[in-house]
Amino acid sequence: MNSSPILQVSPLGFPWKTQDPFLFCVYHADDYPKGNDIMGPDASLAGRNLGQDFVIKDGWRMYHGSQVPGFPAHPHRGFETVTIVKKGLVDHSDSLGAMARFGHGDVQWLTSGKGLQHAEMFPLVNKEEKNPLVLFQLWLNLPKASKFVEPHFRMLWSDMIPKVLHKDSNGRTTEIELTAGTVDGVSAPAPTPNSWAADPANEVAIFTIKMAPGAMWTLPLASAEANRSLYYYQGDQLNVAGQNIRPNHSLELRADQQTVLKNGEEEAFLLFLQGRPINEPVVQHGPFVMNSQAEIMEAMQDYQRTQFGGWPWKSSAPVHPREQGRFARHIDGKVEEKAG
């Protein structure tokens, strides 16, 4: 029996490689400049492939945006998005009339279910200084039984997300923020009700981790059936179970074997994903994730026919007023307001 918990080490690409039940993981880090009057970059857009700008130029990208960076209206069916915003803001608008502005540590957990359109724009609200954006977006699959549930999203505001502070024997700290899962008896807020993560038996965990220089921390154990990935995206060197890992690498790990992390001389930043696999066929075509090619064709036809509720906004890339704080107006009309 292999005594090492490390199954595989791979360089990080764009997007990052994931394991069942996760489908996709992308890390956006953009050093946006000051905002202009329409909350786009107060800088020239010359030389950019607008609408398909994924190449970092001057430290940032426009993605599919032409005036404001971000992702204008696009459809989803059959999975969930989990958007973890460490810095900056995201403006959400969807085909069912819901909208939100969230960021600065907030998370949006969105179940697309039977289908919706949404836009995710990155408004540059600050006209006096830079507007840095740092976020992760994960795609979490839905099992066949939940592919056609009603769309729904839940806001996990920053003040709801537990932060577990672990001190090792030398007093060096590891901070674990829990979007999903449990550490040291502390549990993350509940996800959307139809999520694979809603059943604790599925052992879904999503942690963002910050380790002080020289800190040590042991990952919590899970069952042998759980898939486990660790993404090391910032630092100088991390020792994982006795093996030195350079930054910008991911590891696939055995969940039932002890894995000790020992950090190097700089702060380390990591993302941790875990879950029992759904173990069903996955057929993906762009923004649709189903169990068969026939279901993909059905999704495309349904979208062409219904537009998943239509698009109630004047623009395909709507942004909320500059002075608007963090808020959410849900599909059922419920409104949440947050300061800042």
DATA-V734630 format. One record per residue. N is the residue number from 1. RES is the residue in three letters. SS is DSSP state (H for helix, E for strand, C for the rest). PHI is phi as a letter, one per 20 degrees, with the letter a starting at -180 (NA if undefined). D_CENTER is the distance of its C-alpha to the mean C-alpha in Angstrom with 1 decimal. Layout:
n=[N;N]
res=[RES;RES]
ss=[SS;SS]
phi=[PHI;PHI]
d_center=[D_CENTER;D_CENTER]
This chain:
n=[1;2;3;4;5;6;7;8;9;10;11;12;13;14;15;16;17;18;19;20;21;22;23;24;25;26;27;28;29;30;31;32;33;34;35;36;37;38;39;40;41;42;43;44;45;46;47;48;49;50;51;52;53;54;55;56;57;58;59;60;61;62;63;64;65;66;67;68;69;70;71;72;73;74;75;76;77;78;79;80;81;82;83;84;85;86;87;88;89;90;91;92;93;94;95;96;97;98;99;100;101;102;103;104;105;106;107;108;109;110;111;112;113;114;115;116;117;118;119;120;121;122;123;124;125;126;127;128;129;130;131;132;133;134;135;136;137;138;139;140;141;142;143;144;145;146;147;148;149;150;151;152;153;154;155;156;157;158;159;160;161;162;163;164;165;166;167;168;169;170;171;172;173;174;175;176;177;178;179;180;181;182;183;184;185;186;187;188;189;190;191;192;193;194;195;196;197;198;199;200;201;202;203;204;205;206;207;208;209;210;211;212;213;214;215;216;217;218;219;220;221;222;223;224;225;226;227;228;229;230;231;232;233;234;235;236;237;238;239;240;241;242;243;244;245;246;247;248;249;250;251;252;253;254;255;256;257;258;259;260;261;262;263;264;265;266;267;268;269;270;271;272;273;274;275;276;277;278;279;280;281;282;283;284;285;286;287;288;289;290;291;292;293;294;295;296;297;298;299;300;301;302;303;304;305;306;307;308;309;310;311;312;313;314;315;316;317;318;319;320;321;322;323;324;325;326;327;328;329;330;331;332;333;334;335;336;337;338;339;340]
res=[MET;ASN;SER;SER;PRO;ILE;LEU;GLN;VAL;SER;PRO;LEU;GLY;PHE;PRO;TRP;LYS;THR;GLN;ASP;PRO;PHE;LEU;PHE;CYS;VAL;TYR;HIS;ALA;ASP;ASP;TYR;PRO;LYS;GLY;ASN;ASP;ILE;MET;GLY;PRO;ASP;ALA;SER;LEU;ALA;GLY;ARG;ASN;LEU;GLY;GLN;ASP;PHE;VAL;ILE;LYS;ASP;GLY;TRP;ARG;MET;TYR;HIS;GLY;SER;GLN;VAL;PRO;GLY;PHE;PRO;ALA;HIS;PRO;HIS;ARG;GLY;PHE;GLU;THR;VAL;THR;ILE;VAL;LYS;LYS;GLY;LEU;VAL;ASP;HIS;SER;ASP;SER;LEU;GLY;ALA;MET;ALA;ARG;PHE;GLY;HIS;GLY;ASP;VAL;GLN;TRP;LEU;THR;SER;GLY;LYS;GLY;LEU;GLN;HIS;ALA;GLU;MET;PHE;PRO;LEU;VAL;ASN;LYS;GLU;GLU;LYS;ASN;PRO;LEU;VAL;LEU;PHE;GLN;LEU;TRP;LEU;ASN;LEU;PRO;LYS;ALA;SER;LYS;PHE;VAL;GLU;PRO;HIS;PHE;ARG;MET;LEU;TRP;SER;ASP;MET;ILE;PRO;LYS;VAL;LEU;HIS;LYS;ASP;SER;ASN;GLY;ARG;THR;THR;GLU;ILE;GLU;LEU;THR;ALA;GLY;THR;VAL;ASP;GLY;VAL;SER;ALA;PRO;ALA;PRO;THR;PRO;ASN;SER;TRP;ALA;ALA;ASP;PRO;ALA;ASN;GLU;VAL;ALA;ILE;PHE;THR;ILE;LYS;MET;ALA;PRO;GLY;ALA;MET;TRP;THR;LEU;PRO;LEU;ALA;SER;ALA;GLU;ALA;ASN;ARG;SER;LEU;TYR;TYR;TYR;GLN;GLY;ASP;GLN;LEU;ASN;VAL;ALA;GLY;GLN;ASN;ILE;ARG;PRO;ASN;HIS;SER;LEU;GLU;LEU;ARG;ALA;ASP;GLN;GLN;THR;VAL;LEU;LYS;ASN;GLY;GLU;GLU;GLU;ALA;PHE;LEU;LEU;PHE;LEU;GLN;GLY;ARG;PRO;ILE;ASN;GLU;PRO;VAL;VAL;GLN;HIS;GLY;PRO;PHE;VAL;MET;ASN;SER;GLN;ALA;GLU;ILE;MET;GLU;ALA;MET;GLN;ASP;TYR;GLN;ARG;THR;GLN;PHE;GLY;GLY;TRP;PRO;TRP;LYS;SER;SER;ALA;PRO;VAL;HIS;PRO;ARG;GLU;GLN;GLY;ARG;PHE;ALA;ARG;HIS;ILE;ASP;GLY;LYS;VAL;GLU;GLU;LYS;ALA;GLY]
ss=[C;C;C;C;C;E;E;E;E;E;E;C;C;C;C;E;C;C;C;C;C;E;E;E;E;E;E;E;E;E;E;E;C;C;E;C;C;C;C;C;E;C;C;C;C;C;C;C;C;C;C;C;E;C;C;C;E;C;C;E;C;C;E;C;C;C;C;C;C;E;E;E;E;E;E;E;E;C;E;E;E;E;E;E;E;E;E;C;E;E;E;E;E;E;C;C;C;C;E;E;E;E;E;C;C;C;E;E;E;E;E;C;C;C;C;E;E;E;E;E;E;C;C;C;C;C;C;C;C;C;E;E;E;E;E;E;E;E;E;E;E;C;C;H;H;H;C;C;C;C;C;E;E;E;E;E;C;H;H;H;C;C;E;E;E;E;E;C;C;C;C;C;E;E;E;E;E;E;E;E;C;E;E;C;C;E;E;C;C;C;C;C;C;C;C;H;H;H;C;H;H;H;C;C;E;E;E;E;E;E;E;C;C;C;C;E;E;E;C;C;C;C;C;C;C;E;E;E;E;E;E;E;E;E;C;C;C;E;E;E;C;C;E;E;E;C;C;C;E;E;E;E;E;E;C;C;C;C;C;E;E;E;E;C;C;C;C;E;E;E;E;E;E;E;E;E;C;C;C;C;C;C;E;E;E;C;C;E;E;E;C;C;H;H;H;H;H;H;H;H;H;H;H;H;H;H;H;H;H;C;C;C;C;C;C;C;C;C;C;C;C;C;C;C;C;E;E;E;E;C;C;C;C;C;E;E;E;E;C;C]
phi=[NA;f;e;e;f;e;e;a;c;c;f;f;d;b;f;e;f;c;c;g;e;e;d;a;b;c;d;d;c;c;e;f;f;g;e;e;f;d;m;e;f;e;a;f;d;f;n;d;e;g;n;b;e;d;e;f;c;l;n;b;c;e;l;e;f;d;c;d;f;p;c;g;g;b;e;b;b;n;b;c;d;c;d;d;d;e;c;n;c;c;d;d;b;c;f;e;n;e;b;a;c;b;r;l;o;f;c;d;d;c;e;f;l;f;p;b;d;b;d;c;d;d;f;e;f;e;e;d;b;f;c;f;c;c;b;d;c;d;d;d;f;d;f;g;f;d;f;d;f;f;f;a;c;c;e;d;f;g;f;e;e;f;c;e;d;d;d;e;f;e;m;e;d;c;d;d;e;d;f;b;n;c;c;l;m;d;d;f;f;f;f;f;f;e;f;g;f;f;e;g;f;e;l;f;c;c;c;d;c;c;d;f;g;m;f;c;b;d;f;f;f;b;f;f;f;f;e;c;c;c;d;d;d;b;q;d;a;c;e;d;l;n;d;f;c;e;f;m;c;d;c;e;c;f;f;e;d;f;c;e;d;c;e;e;e;c;g;d;c;c;d;c;c;b;r;f;f;f;l;c;g;c;c;d;c;l;e;d;c;c;d;b;f;f;f;f;f;f;f;f;f;f;f;f;f;d;l;l;o;n;c;e;d;f;d;f;c;f;c;e;g;g;f;f;e;f;a;b;d;e;g;e;n;f;d;d;c;c;f;n]
d_center=[34.6;32.1;31.8;28.7;25.3;23.9;23.8;22.4;21.3;19.8;19.1;15.6;15.6;13.5;11.4;11.3;13.3;12.2;14.6;15.4;14.0;10.7;11.3;9.0;6.7;7.0;7.7;9.5;12.4;15.2;18.3;19.4;23.0;24.7;24.2;27.0;28.6;26.0;23.0;22.6;23.4;26.9;27.6;29.0;26.9;29.7;28.9;25.4;24.7;23.6;21.6;20.4;19.9;17.5;19.9;19.7;22.9;24.0;20.6;18.5;17.7;18.3;16.1;17.7;19.1;22.9;23.5;20.2;17.2;14.4;14.3;17.3;18.0;17.0;17.2;15.2;17.0;16.6;13.0;10.1;6.8;4.4;3.5;4.7;7.7;10.2;12.8;13.9;13.5;12.1;14.7;14.1;17.1;17.8;20.8;21.7;22.3;19.5;17.9;16.0;15.5;13.0;12.0;13.6;11.6;10.7;7.9;8.4;8.7;10.5;13.0;14.5;17.4;20.5;19.1;18.2;17.7;15.3;15.1;12.4;14.6;14.5;17.9;19.8;21.7;23.6;26.8;28.3;25.8;22.7;19.3;16.8;13.1;10.4;6.7;3.7;2.4;3.8;7.3;9.4;13.1;15.7;19.2;22.1;23.4;20.4;19.8;21.9;21.0;20.9;17.7;16.4;13.7;13.6;12.9;12.3;14.0;14.2;17.7;16.7;14.3;16.8;17.4;19.6;21.9;23.7;26.9;28.5;32.3;32.5;30.7;27.7;24.4;20.9;18.4;15.8;13.3;12.7;9.8;11.7;15.0;18.1;19.6;23.2;23.7;21.0;18.5;15.2;15.6;16.0;13.2;14.6;18.0;17.8;14.7;15.5;14.2;16.9;19.6;19.9;21.9;18.8;17.7;14.0;12.6;9.3;10.8;10.5;14.1;16.7;20.1;23.3;25.7;27.5;25.5;25.5;23.4;23.6;20.6;21.4;23.0;22.0;23.9;24.9;23.2;19.6;17.6;16.1;14.2;14.2;12.9;15.3;14.4;16.9;20.3;23.7;24.2;22.9;25.2;23.7;26.4;29.0;27.5;26.6;23.3;22.8;19.5;17.2;17.7;16.0;18.0;18.5;20.3;22.7;21.4;25.0;26.3;26.2;24.0;24.9;22.9;25.2;24.0;26.1;27.5;24.5;21.5;18.8;15.0;13.1;10.0;11.4;10.6;13.6;15.1;18.4;18.4;19.2;21.8;22.4;22.9;19.9;21.0;18.5;19.8;17.3;15.3;17.4;17.0;20.2;22.7;25.4;26.4;28.5;25.6;23.8;27.0;27.2;23.7;24.8;28.1;26.7;24.5;27.5;29.7;27.6;24.8;22.9;24.7;25.4;24.1;25.6;24.7;27.1;24.7;22.0;20.0;20.8;20.1;21.4;24.4;24.1;25.5;23.1;21.3;18.0;18.7;17.8;20.3;19.5;21.0;23.9;24.7;23.6;22.8;21.0;21.8;20.6;22.5;21.3]
